[in-house]
Every structure is written in structure tokens, then in C-alpha cells.
Amino acid sequence: MTPELIISIFVTLLVTIDPLGIVPIFVSLTVGMTPRQKRTVAIRSSVIALVVLSVFALFGEKVLGVLGITLPAFRTAGGLMLLWIGFEMVFEKREERKSATAERAVSDKHVNDVAAFPLAIPLMAGPGAITATMLIAAKSDGNWIVLGTLIGIIAILLLICTAIFVLSGRIENLIGETGRIVLSRLLGVILAALAVQYIADGIIQLARA
């Protein structure tokens, strides 16, 4: 494990989980709740997201094998998905989609627990985060040190999510709408660059196959 790899894993998952991007949705979903209830929702959503992402980190490659999907093909397709998410972040489309998902979940009353849905799934452990997790796990070649580090970084990020959710009101006031937009677009550009690298690696491996 090199420092560069650890930083790459951290940044990729930070951008795809996007704790700050979920803050406004968390605030809207927990309106009227007591501080204790908000803490409970924050902790529960993070634990559920951790379980989901850990399962995909450990068993995602096996699922691909059962489906007959090669890792280079998944790497290319996953890179394209992450590139699209980066595009959405740069042009302020991702926040709209997340908000629409949350509104449908609440208005349709399909769930009783917002911590599980829509917060944990699909906002925290959504398609982007799951794809990034599986791509990183696939590069580990079954190395348990890398997989353990991956799950550890996921746990750290979701702990950060919990803290951000608990302090959501103060954070919104601190960074403001302009700060959130600038940060989101900057992270979107970084994610797009990482996605292009995944696509290039996948295409090269497919060409060699």
C-alpha cells in the first residue's frame, strides 16, 4: 500500500459518497426531529451504507464472475458511470437528482425509516459509490491488506458523514450555498479525471485480451 494509492481511494470514495452534497437532503428529511433523533438517523444511515459497500468490496468481483462480466469491461463501464457523475457535479445536476429521489421516497411513503432509504441507499451507498468500491476492490487482486484498507477508508468516510450530518445546520451556515457549489464542482472535475483513468485502463486491458 503506497500513500498515493490510499489518497486515490480516499478521494474517489469521498467524491462518490459526497457527504456535503447530502447535507441539504438530510436537513430536509429530518425536519421536526429532535437532536437525538437526528443523531440516530445519522448513525443508522452510515452503518447501513458501510455494510452495503463492504459487501460489494468483498463479494462484488465474485458477482461479476457469476454474471460472466470481465474486470476490464466493468472497469470501462464503471469509469463511464463515474465520468457522468463528475459531469453532473460540475454542471449542478447531481444535487437535483438526489433531491428528486429523496422527495419521491418521502412523498410516496414507501419506507418508514429515512435512514435506510433514501439516505443510506441510494444517496450514500449509491451506484457511484458502489461502482467505485468494486473498481478499487478489483484492482486489489484479492490482496486482503488492500481490501482491509478499502473497508477502513469507507468506515472513516462514513464516520465523517455521521459527524457532518450531526453538525449539518452549522456546516450549511459556515460554507454557504456558494461554497458548496464551488466545492462540488471542484470535486466533480477530480472525479472526472479519475474516471478517465479507469476508462483508459479498462480499454487497454480489453485490447490486450
Sequence and secondary structure as in RCSB ss.txt:
>XXXX:A:sequence
MTPELIISIFVTLLVTIDPLGIVPIFVSLTVGMTPRQKRTVAIRSSVIALVVLSVFALFGEKVLGVLGITLPAFR
TAGGLMLLWIGFEMVFEKREERKSATAERAVSDKHVNDVAAFPLAIPLMAGPGAITATMLIAAKSDGNWIVLGTL
IGIIAILLLICTAIFVLSGRIENLIGETGRIVLSRLLGVILAALAVQYIADGIIQLARA
>XXXX:A:secstr
  HHHHHHHHHHHHHHH HHHHHHHHHHHTTT  HHHHHHHHHHHHHHHHHHHHHHHHHHHHHHHHHT  HHHHH
HHHHHHHHHHHHHHHTT HHHHHHHHHHHHHHTT  S TIIIIIIIIIIS HHHHHHHHHHHHHTTT HHHHHHH
HHHHHHHHHHHHHHHHTHHHHHHHHHHHHHHHHHHHHHHHHHHHHHHHHHHHHHHHHH 
